[in-house]
Amino acid sequence: MSESQTTEQSQEQTLDEKFFERADAHIALANGHINQQVHPGQVGNSFMYAAARFAAWLSAAGFQSGEEMIAKKPELLEYFIGQYASMLEENLEDYAANYDYYMGLSKEQAKNK
């Protein structure tokens, strides 16, 4: 799998009309694991591990051998880390701009902060 193939595939996938629906389904699944015994941070760690594991599988599917894959490891890391950083930055900015709404604060609570 070349870097250009990975980038092209990602662009096609992010343009998919079901992109946010799938993302929301994963978030709902993760939220369903949060309870009094399981902290959101624990669920977040599992979620990140699952995303990394899936990215490794996705990458492996584009190669003919483990040797071929490991030779491209730096490019794969750069690509996936870059994608994650971009998505995280976008979501951090969104949460900061819409903090009260996303965190469930009423208008009255927001005024009294």
C-alpha angles and dihedrals in degrees: 000000000000124000090247091052090050092048092047092049091049093050091050091048095049090051090055110116090226094055097103093038090058092044091051090050090055091047091050090051091051092047089053090063094056114099140133092291097041118059120213088243091060091051090046091054091051090047093052091047091051091049091050092047091050091048089053091051092046090051094046090053089064096057137071096219145009089249091056090048096049090050088061095042095110092053092045092051092048091050098046095040090049092050092048093047091050093048092045092050091050092050095045089054091047092050092047092050093046100030099135093048096046094044092050099245116158119230089254093052091048091053092052097049 
